[in-house]
Structure formats: structure tokens, C-alpha cells
Amino acid sequence: MCKKYFSWIVIICISVFCQITNATTRPNLILVLTDDQGYADVGFNGSNDIKTPNIDRIALEGARFTNGYVTYAVCGPSRAGLLTGRYQGRFGFGRNPVVDPNDQNAGLALSEKMISEVLAAKEYKSGIIGKWHMGTHPSFRPNNRDFDYFYGFLSGGHQYFPELLTVKDIYHAKKDWSWYDTKILENNRQVETKKYLTDEFSDKAVAFIENNSHQPFFLYLAYNAPHTPLQATDEYLDRNSHIKNKKRRTYAAMITAVDDGVGRVLDTLNKLNIADNTIVFFLSDNGGAESQNASDNGPLRGQKGSYFEGGVRVPFAVRWPAKIPADITYNYPVSSMDILATIAGVTEAPIDKSRPLDGVNLIPYLLGENLTPPHPVLYWRNFDQGTLAMRNGNMKVIDSAKSGQHLYNLRIDLEEKSNLSQDNPNAYNLLFQQLQTWEKQLIDPVFRPLQGFSNSPEKHQPKPSKQQENIYQLVWQDEFDCVGRLNEKYWGYESGFVRNQELQWYQSDNAFCRDGLLIIEGRRESKRNPYFNPTEDDWRKSRKSIDYTSASVTTKGKLSWLYGRFEVRAKISAKAGLWPAIWFLGELGKWPSKGEIDLMEYYRGMILANAAWGASQPAKPVWDAVKIPLSEFNNPNWDKRFHIWRMDWDESSIKLYVDDKLLNEIDLTTTINPDGVNPRNPFLQPHYLILNLAIGGSQGGDPANTSFPSNYEIDYVRVYQKKSNR
Ligand code: CA
């Protein structure tokens, strides 16, 4: 009798223990993400006009983060940081990707692990409902990232009403932004939706929970609301009739729809008796886009896209009844990257050691077991705008190519009104050095930015149409209408013996303006090498004499450009031993990984058009080179005339022409430096220009029988850029 009683106790204990174990080691995870919602636009952050009673349940029954941050101030990169628990700049997701289902680079690197992939090791079922934005090429889509279920759309935004979804799929989106009109996908299949999109997503979220409640699951409920276009049903508008401003009312109505959906999700957890066992996070992917969607970031300065607090501090809360006490207000900075770290910490899911998380498990902090700040420092970078930002304790640093240096003390200046950088240069510099050290760990974006659309038929036309011509505007030119010396604002000179064992000694004397031309004069003249030293191995010093002189002029340190149309009208002299060139080098990095573009080189009877970047062996280039014998131009006096060399360079390709004849097209998806070398793709950075006349050397041939002086003449250099780039 006694023995039997004892065994019942054991069984009951095991049963209770199992429940506790399951709740605390493999809880369900629901991540509710909204899009462009303002910091102040939730009840738990004090919204007066927008009611969010259901979203507030998460905060009131759990923890509200007053200093919750995302890793970027717009959608795509922020989501890449959120889903990987890592600063997205580490793997090149440093901008919104181009929407191009044919682009195999434009997505979240397959080498990285998303929450779904981390949890797959713990046998979670994962679903994403809503906006994806992590790549449209099939290899990047949710079902290839361990999401067992996908219901939503691939691009960065979408129409909300079913009658507006008129484009079959992303391959049929023929103009920019028509990807907002595509049919909704259920896994890889297009479906006909019937409801307002936010309601449609809420329905599917409830169904996903119901279908998966028997095992641990991860639901990523990524509402595109309240991102533009501002569209809401009459029912949701009526419930916000107290808001007079129509734009704000529509925005509020979109949030009401989300809040209803969150309520249905939480009620479903209650109904299935799994609420205790489920961690629910709520946050927005970036600050409110106040000027676009009438959102409100409250006291925070700036908005979506900005590195003031209004761009990156978001409404953020978590609930986990089994573990986290109710009604916590947590004030230390936390990050969207902490969500993956938290669930990985709780489940002990393995993390790839070569890709350590930047997020931290928040549970010990929320339980009061760890009283230190989870993130003493948080960092941000906008690669395209040249902005770096950091929060170190209460100090906030922003270094912007556009607006300069900023330093704020958020403890006393939440609104970032009082810039302390001028009065505290030492403090600023110290913090900025720390920020730069972090930036060195990042790589350049690995894909083209969101603009233009390569599905459009214009792309493959060999010659730009008139319409395309009109999109360029002249941004810089030198017509060489000077007298004598070149304009020092634009041009500097290389000097001495420089490279390739060339015979000429470069000196500024040999470059001058005459009759509206830049003349680079190759001379045969004998001088003593001022650096001559017979014991030296370096060829620059072991040569006793100088036999030839010439010039090399460059915009290095003065002017550089990223993308555009470059035209150089020039006349070369095709004599033996001469090696004239029009070429560009990347601003950052070492040769060849910094990138070299040879719009024109001539030597040994050949015209060349090339690009070079880094190979796997250090200091070795990979060449994409074209050599064309001068004889192919069918004119024995070809080099007695001026020709126009042109480069058309954008995010996807570099095209090199002479007189409108395409000589070489370099596909920039192929110009990738070896792993770990910065920049990863040299041709996505600014380059400066070099015009020079080399003589002899490794390629130039033998000038012994050539008459001198021999001139290389340049009529003009003109640089155009697309209006949309400026
Ligand atoms: Ca967004």
C-alpha cells in the first residue's frame, strides 16, 4: 500500500517536472513585427489617440523596453539584424536590396543563420506570415530558410486591398514598385486573397498556432502595417473617428487592425492553454516614418532613415508568463538582435562559433539576475550615406557625411538638441575611434540598392535610348581651357619612377594646357636619378640615370566618383614603346583589391579595356580584360585622330566604349574580392581618375626607335551622373 502511494507521487512529480521543463527549455516563440510604427504610437509608450489594448497586454503582462533599438533605420537591414542576431553589416546586408528575382546576390547571405534555422536544430516548426524582404531570388525565400510555412509577400511593401493585387508574381512586376501589387504567396504558390491584408495575416497566424500547438513553434508575424500605402477599411477608420487628421486617422486604423490581430493571437494562446509556455515579442522594424505615414515618435528626434533616436528606437515589449514577471519597465538599452540570442539561450540551440551573435539572452537581465547593462554599447552604420552612430552608455555619437559630428547626452537630452561635439572634441574623438574600430569588422553591401528594376526591358539595350540619356546630368568637367598649369583644385601629379619598371621619370613639367588640350609630353631626356644607390635592390633606386620623362596626372585626394557616365576625348600616339592610359582606382583598400578600371590602355598595337580586383593569392589581380588590335578599327590613321572613350558604370556593371563601340562589359556580380578583404566588391566604392603616358616597362615595349617628344592629348573629361543618384 505504502509502496503504491509512493510511486504515484513519483509519477505526478515527473509529470509536473516535464511541464516545467518544456515551458522553460522549449517555449514557443511569437515575434510580432510592425513596419514603420512610431515610438509613441502604442498605449504602453503613452499614445493618447491610438488605442492598442492588445499590444499593451504584452507589455503589461511582461516587460516594456523604454530603450529598445533596432540595428538600422529602414526595413531590410533592420530585419536582417533581427533575424540573425548579428549586425547585418558583418555579412553585407547594409542597404535595402534591389527587388530582382534574378539577382543571386540580393538577399540575406546563405552562410548566416536565421532564427528559424537556429530553432530547426531544436525541432521547432517555423512560420512566417507577412513581409519577407530578405531576398526575392528563389534561393533566398522563406521555405529555403527553414520556414516550414510562408504566407505573405517577398518585397518591402504591399497594397492592402485584394482588388489591388493585380500582378501575378514578382517576375511579372515590370516597373518599379509594381511588386506592391503582386498576388500573395502561400509557400511558393500564388493565392487569391479575400480580405484586407492585415486581417488576412491575422487569420493565418491564428491558423498556424492552432495547427502547430502540439509541438514547439516559432511564428514570425511580420505585418507590413502601418507602412505606406495608407489604406484601411471603413470599420477600422470608424473606430478612429476621433482623429481629425485624415492621414493620421488612416494610420491609426491600420494599427487598430494589427492590434485586433495581436488580440486574436493572444486569445488563441489562451484557448489552447499554451500562453504560459509562449514567448511573445512585439516591436517595430524602425522608427516611425512621420512624414510618410503620419506616425509619431514622441519626444525622439528624427524618423525612419535617421540615426537620431527617432529612427532606431522603437516600441518594444516581451511577455513570457512562465518566466518573466508582469509589469516590468526595463530601461537599459536592448536590441532586436537579442531576440535570437534569448531564444537560443533558453533552448540551448547551437550557434555557429564562427558567426557569434551580437545579441544577448535577455532573460537573466529581466529576472534581475544580471544587473549590468546588456549592451554597454550599440552601433549603427549607413554605408550609402556615410553615417556611423553609436550609443555608449548615455552618450550618443553620430558621424554623418552630410551633417557632420554629433554628440549628445541622452540622460539629460533625450531630444538630441544640444550637440556637445564642438565643446568636447577629445570625448568625441575617443568615442569615434571606438566606432571606427567596430566599423572595421563590417563589409560593404554585397548587393545593389533598391532602385531601378532590372526586369525592365530597357536594361539589355546595347546603346542607351534618348530617354536614358536624359537621366544623366553633368556633374563635373575639365575642358582644359587653361593656360600652362592644370587646375590644382582637381589635379595632382605622380612623380619619379612609380611602377611596372617603366622607363619614364614622371614630373609635373610634362603636363600642361595648350590650345584647349591637356598635353602629356613624353620626352627623351637624360638626367641623373636623384635616388640612385648602387647597393639598392629597388629598381627605382638602382637605376643610375633617367632616360625618358613624362607625366601622370590624377584626381586622387581631390575628386572621386561612384557610378556615372565618364567621357574622355583623347588622341593617343601609337608609336612603339608608348603606353598611354585613362584609368581609375578605388579610394579604399590595397591594389588590386581596391579595384582598377582601365577605360583605355594602349600598348604594342593593342587597345585594352579592363577591370581588375583581388585574387585569392595576396596582391594578385583577377582581370576582366579585352585586347583589340588597332588594325580592327580599319583605319591606318586611327591614332592620328581624337576618339571618345566612355565608361557607363552603375551598381550592376561597368561598360567600356570607344566611339560608342562597346569593348568590354564587366558584370559586377563577379568582381568579388576574396573572403575577409575589404572592400568586398571594389566597384561599389568611389574611384579616382589617372591620365598618364608611360614609356617602356613591363608592357609598353621598346621606345628606342621612336621619335620624341611624343604627345598624348586629352581634349576633355566629363562626368555625368544619374539625377536619381544625386
Ligand atoms: Ca520599416
Residues whose N, C-alpha, C, O or C-beta is under 5 A from the ligand:
A	BS01	CA	D35 D36 V74 C75 D285 N286
